[in-house]
Structure formats: structure tokens, C-alpha cells
């Protein structure tokens, strides 16, 4: 929680109850973010920073029902869904993903992703590392590495933003900055503490009083300047918090009511009850895809979205019919939006989960954990799309060609950001240089 009241500043990492999207009215005066971006575009000014949008499919998505269907497999393996053609000849994906199929030329699918740990955790996707053999303090997630290497694009917009809701299974929640420390922790704009946020005596229920809010912000800026002058040893986390609260750019990016209604409609409606246990945090928030795009435009370098929950040990096909079309809708809207805005070379999109699912359907019509192979989808980042990399055997059990490791994907993302993984290191808590990625070569088919 971050509370600023009078002269007191308190920082805490407890998670808030109410979503930060509800305080969009903090953006007062001056240009709105869309108007500012349009003005910059008309003046020939274009944000050139590179960024990542990571969509984490919690629980492990079923590759056999999404991007690697096996129509010649026995019934107990192939399941209930059928493949459909895409706009790239020779590539087929699930009938539940018609929107992505219609723009497959803008996606690349890796069907032979290997090296997964059999852990229900975001760790491997978020860090590109194995959980075991960590240095003191732990491996940092990718957004924290970008924060350390490049810092903020705009002082009021955190380099890394986590749009995922608090999830009941703790390891699904992102691991954080590791040995880089709280100064590089991703900003999480939702949780319990925001409910108590106070800004120089102006609480959330008084934000509609523009006069009081403007006066409060003015006092806050003056006191922040005075504090910065008197505390030369202020830590980076405090400085970042002061920058965020003294500017409206982040808040405007999160305020989806400022988006063109036609664009907002394209992303679809949130479905917080798409699964019977969605109340635990595993929700299908379509608006998070739009918020991710707005955040990278505003200056974020890495935005992570956790989507639904794919741990379907039972009811695989019932759940799939609910969740997969929503994911298809959100991904198609996001990637088409990035292309239309000319961001497809700057923003890399990666979609993946921690492992795959068993080829054989169990007695509860579900698929169990299968770390031997899974998939990833990528888009943007200037990558060569409209292709499938790798192939599994007839039962989708393991690769028969071109195995690709999780670390290879991470190295590719860093490459897209202009980072030389063969030479770039960051010091750990003992001062030892650690390479930003275990694998130094990006996936050759993509770059």
C-alpha cells in the first residue's frame, strides 16, 4: 500500500482490494493521453521504445485443443475439437480460435516448446529461468530486468506493470524483482491497499472535487520536491512512487473510458465468471488486453496479463468452449490494434503457460499435467510471423523436430528489445555478473 497523507509516506507491498482502474478521475487538466499521442503523431514524434506484452495462461493450456490438433489420433487423445484453416496455407488451429486463424499471418506458433518444469507457477514464463539453483534473492522477472537495464521511458510510468489479479494459488502470481530489489518491482495497479489510498487528505470518494484534487496535487508536488532535495539517499522505489503520483500519464493509460469506444468494443466484454472458480482470481478480463496496449504506448516496457485458468483435470472441453474463444477474441484485438497503430515492430507479444496437458483424456474428461512439450504464440516485435516452428508426434507427446526451449523464447524477446544476451549482465547481491538470459541465441526462424 502507498499512503500519502500530510508529510507521511508509507510503502508496503500488500495487495489492494479494488482495481486501480477505478481512479481514472485523477487525470485532471491538460491533454488526455489519446489526445497527447495524436498530437505527437501529427508532429512527427513517435514513441520508439521497445516493449513486451506477456499473456500468461495460468495452469497449463492444452496444446492439443488449441494449436496442435491431432485428427488422426485415437478418440481418447484427439478430443472433441476440430482444426480449421487459417489465412496461411497449410496451417490449421482450433475451431475455437477463428479470429486468430483469420490473421495467422501476424502470429508465429511454436508447437515444440520443451524444458518445462512440472510446477504450477508463473516463474519460468516470467523469468525465463528454472526455479532450481537460484542465486541469493532469486531470479528477477523480465520486467524487472528491463527496469534495471533501461529504467523508465517516462518517470511517471513504471517500466514493468503487472495487470494480473491476485490469484489464490500463490505461485501463479508473478515472482517479482528477485535480487534486483523493490526499486525494480513491477507496479501492480490492483489490490486491497488502493482502497485506503489518501492523497494529501483527498480520499477516493472525493476525487470528483476537481478543485480540492488540484490543490492537493499542487501541495504534494511541492512537498515531494522539498523531500527530494533534503533526502539525497532516497531509494529508487520511493522516487518512482513520487513520480507516479505527481503525474496523470499512468492513470490516464489505465482509464479505459478515455479510449475510442469503437476500439474498446473491439476488445470485447470482461467475463469474470467464465469458470466456476473465477472468484479465486482466474478471470477472463478482456479489458486487460486493451490496458496493456495503452500502457506500452504510455511508456511501459513490460506488461503482463494473466488470463483465466487452464488447469482442467476435469471438464476440459466444457471449459475450453468457454475460455478459448475469449482468449482468441482478446489476442486478435490486441495484435490487430498494435499493427494498426504501427507498434508491431516495437512491441513483442508472447502467449504461453507453464506446461502442456496429457495427450490421453482422463476419466473426468480432463487432461493432466504434461511438461514434456507445450506451445507458445508470438506476434509483433519485428518477428517473422505466419509460420509454425516445430512438430510433435502423432499423439502430441513430444517433439519430433525443432525442439525449442523456454530460454530460447526469452532470448528472442530480449533480442527484440535490442539487448545483446551474449554480453549483457547484471550484478547479483554478491556482485557477481549474471547474464540476462541463459540462452544467448534468439530463435533463428523468428529474427
N, C-alpha and C positions, 0 to 999 in steps of 0.2 A: 504494500500500500504506500502511496505517496500522498502525504497530507501537508499542505502549506497553509498555515493559519497564523497570523501575526508574524513573529520573527522565527517561528519554529519550523524546522524542516525534518521530516521523519521519513526514512526509507525502509521498506520492508518488502519481502518477496512473496507475501501471502497473495493468493489468487482472489480476484474480485467476484462478486455475485452477478452484477449487472454488466451488460456489454457496453464497452466504451463507445460503440456506435451511437448510443443514445445521447451523447453530449455534443452532437454536431453544432448546437447553437453557440458553442464557444467561438465559432468563426464569425467574428463581427467586424464590420468595416472593411474597406478596401476591396480588391478583386477577389472573387471566388476562385477556387483552383481551376475549374474548367475555363473561365474567362482569362485567367493568367496564362494558362497553357496555350489557348488560342492566340493571345496577344504575342506570346513568344514565337509561335509558329509563323505568324504573319510577319514578324520582324526578322525571320530567318534564324531565330535562336532555337536550337533543338537539344533536348537533354541527351547526352551521348554516353551516359554511364551504362555499364553492363549490369545485368541483374538476373536473378534466378527466381522462378516461382516453382516451389516444390509441392506437389499434391501427394500426401502420404495416405495410402489406403490401409487403414489400420486393420490388423487381424490376419492379413494374408489373402489377397484376391485369387479367385480360381482362374488360372490361365486357360484351362480347357473350355471355359464357358464365356470367355471374353475375346481373346486374340489368337488362340491356338486350338481351334476346334478340330476334333478328330472324327470325321464322319465314318471312317472305315473301322473304327474301334468297336469292340463289343458294347452292347447296350449299357452294361454296368460301368462303362468308362465314358462313353461319348455323351451321356446325359440327354436332356430334353431340348436343348437349344440347337439351332441350325446356323450355318455360316451364310453370309450374304456377300455379294461382290462389292468392292469399293471402287472409287474413281481411278484407282491404279490397277491396270490389268494384271491379273494373276494373284492379287492379294485379297483375301477374304477375312472377315472378322465376324463377331457375333451379330445375330439378327437384333439383339437388344441395343446395338450401337449404330443405328442408321445415320446419325448426324456426323459422327466421326468418319464413318465409311464414305460419306459423300465428299469429304475433304481429306482423304487419306494421303493425298499428295503433300499435305502440310504436317504429317506425322511420320515418325520412324518407330518401328516396333522391334524390340529385342525379345525374341522368343526363347533365348538360351541363356538367361541370366543365372549365374551359379555363384557359389560361395556364401550362401545364406546361412546364418546361424539359426538353430532351432529355438528362437527366442521370440516371444510376443513382446516386441519392443520397437520403438522408433529409432533406436540408437544407430543401427547400421545405415539406414537411409539418411538420417540427419547428419551423421559424421563422416560416412564413407569408410568407417573403421570397424574392426571386430571388437566386440565387447571385452574380450580377454586381453591380458597383457597391456593394460593402460598405464600411462605414466602417472605420476603423482598429480592429483587434481582431476584427472580424467581427460579424455579427448574432447576438444571443443566441437560444436556443430558447425556446419559450413557457414552459416550467417555470422557466427562469432569470429570465424577466421577472416571473413571479409571485413568485418568491423575493425579487426586488428590491423590488417594489411592496408586498407584504404580509408577507413574512417567514414564519416557521413558525407553524403553528397550535399546535403543541406543540414545545418546544425539543428534544425527543428524536427528532422525526420530521422528516426533511428535506422542504422544500416540494416538491421535484421528485425523482422516483425513476425511474430507467431500468432496467426489468426485461429489456431485450434482452440476449441473449448477444453476446459478441464475434463479429463476423461477418468472414469472410475478405475480402470486398470492403470496404475501409476506408470509403468514402463512405456505405455503408449504416448505419454506426454513427452515433449522434446527434452533431451538431456541437459541442455544449457551450455554455458561457455567453457566448462571444464577448467583446464589450468590457466585459461586467459582471464578468468575472474569476472566479477559482476559488471565491470565497466563495459564489457562486451556481451552482456547478456541480451538475448533478443527481447524486444518490447512486446508484451502480451496485453493487448488492449481489451481484455475482458476478464472478469473475475470479481470476487467479493469486495475487495478493498475500494474499488471505484465507487461503490455505493456510499462510502463515507468521505469521498474527496471534498475538500474545502479549499477554496482559493481566496485567501485574504478575506475571509468572512462571507464569501458568496458561495452558498451551497447549491447543489444541483437543482433544487426546487426554485431557485431564484435566478436561474440563468436566463430567463426571459426578460429580466430587467436589464436592458442594454446599458443604461446609464451607470448602474451600480457595477456591472461587469467591466465596463471600460475603465471606470475609476479604479477598480480592484486590480485589473491587469497593469495599469499605469503604476500603481504603488508597488506591485510585485516586481516589475522590471527595474524600478529604481532601487529597491532593496536587493534584488539579485545582483545588480551592478556593484552596489556597495559591498555586498558579501564577497563577490569575486575579487574585488580589489583588496580586501582585508584577509583573504584566505588563499594565499598563493599555492598551498598544498592541497586545494580542493581536488577530490578524486574525480575520475572521468565519469563515473556513474552519476554523481551529483551534477556535474556540468551538463551532462546530456539531459537530465531531468529538467534543469532550469531552461535549457534551450527549447525543449518540447513545450513546456507550459507558457513560454513567453512568445510563442508563435502559433498561428492558426493553421499552418500548412498541413500538419499531420491530421488535425481534427477535420479539416475540410476534405482531405483524401478519404477519411473514414465515413464521412457524412454522405451516404448514398443518395439522399434526397436531392443533392446537387447535380446528380448525373442526369443526362438526357433521358427522359422517360422511355424513349424508344429503345435505347441501349439497355437500360435497366430491365425492360420487359424481355429483351432477348435472352438474358441470363436465366429466366425462369423464376419460380417461386420457391422459397425455402420449404422444406418438408421435415420439420423437427420430429415427426413421429413415423418416419418411413420404416423403422424397425420397432418391434415391441419393446426393446430395451433402450430406445433412443434417449430417454431421460437421463441415462448414465453419461451422456456427452457425445455419443456416437451418432451425430446428426448429419442430415443432408442439407447443409446451408449453401444454397446456390449463390447467395449474395457474397459469400466469401471469395468466390472467383472474381467477381467484379471488384471487390475491395482490394484484392491482390493486384489487379491491373492498375487501379488508381494509385496504390501505394508505390509501385515501381515507377510510375510516371512522376510521382511527387518526390522521389529520391531514394526509396528503399533499395537496398542491394540484394536482399534475400527475403522472400515472403513464403511462409509455409502454411499450407492449409491441410488439415486432417479431415478426411471425408468418410462418413458413415463407419461401418464396421463389417468386415468380410470374414469373420471367424465363424463360418457356417458349418458347424459339425452336424447340424440338422437343418432341414428345410432349405437346402442350397438353392433350389430352383424357385421356390416361393420368394425367398429373399432376393434372389437375383433379378426377378421380374420387377421388384420394387426399386432396387438400388442402382443397378447397372444403367437403366435408361436415364436416371437423374445425373449420374456421372457423365454419360455420353452428352447430355444437354449442356452441362457446365463446361466441359472441356471444349466442345465445339464453339461455344460462345466466346470463351476466353481466347482461344487460338485465332479465331477469325477476327476478333477485336484487335489483337496485337498486330495482325497483318494489315488491317485497315488503317491503323494508326502509325504504320511504319516502324513498329517496335520489334518486328520479327527477327531482325538481325542482332538486336541488343539484348533481348530477353529470352532466356532459355527456360523451357518448361519441362519438368520431369515428373512422371507419374509412376509410382511403384509402391509395393508393400514389403513386409519383412521376409516373406517366403511364399511358395505356391501351395497348392492343395493336392491331395492324393488323387491319382488317376481313378481309382476304384471308388464308386459311390457306396457309402456305408448303409447300414440298416435303417438309419434315420433320414435317409435321402440327403445326407450331407457329405462333405469332403473334409478330410482331416489334414493335419499339417504335413507339408512336403517341402523340406529345404533343399532337395536335390536340384530343383530347377524352378524358376519363376519368370516373370516378364517385367519389362519396363517400356513405357511410351515416352517419346521425346518429341519436342517441337521447338521451333524458333532457334535463337542463338546463332543464326547463320549456318545451321547444320544442313547436311544433305538429307532431305526427307523424302517421303514417298517410297520407302523401302522397308523390307523386313530383314533383320540380321539374325542369323542362327536358325536352327531347326531342331526339333525334338523327335524322338522315335514315335512309332505309330500309336503308342499309348500315352504320349506326353509325359514320360517318366524321367527322361534325361536327354541332354543334347546329343545329337549325332553329328553336328557340325557347328563350328564357330562358337564355342563357349565364351561368354563374356562375363567378367566378374563385376560385382558391385563397385569395386575400387576403380575399374575401368570407366564406369559411368561417372564417378566422382571426378576423375582426372579430366574427362571430357568437359564437364561443367566448368571446372577451373580454367581449362584451355579457352572455352568460350568467353570467359571473363578477362582473358589476356594475361593469365597467371602462368608462369613457367614452372610446372610442377617438378621438373628435374633439378631446379636450383633454388626455388623459394622455400625458405624455412622460417619457423617462428620459435622463439625460445620457450622451453617449458619452465616449471617452477624451480628447477635446478640449474637453469641457464643453458641447458643442452639444446642445440638446434633440432627441431623436429620438422621433417618435410610435411607440407600441407596435405599431401596425398601419398598413399603407399605405392600406388602405381603411377609412373611418370608419363606414360604414353596414352594419349586420348584414343578413342575408338576410330580407327583409320577410315571406316566406311562413312563416318559422320562429318569429319572435318576436312 
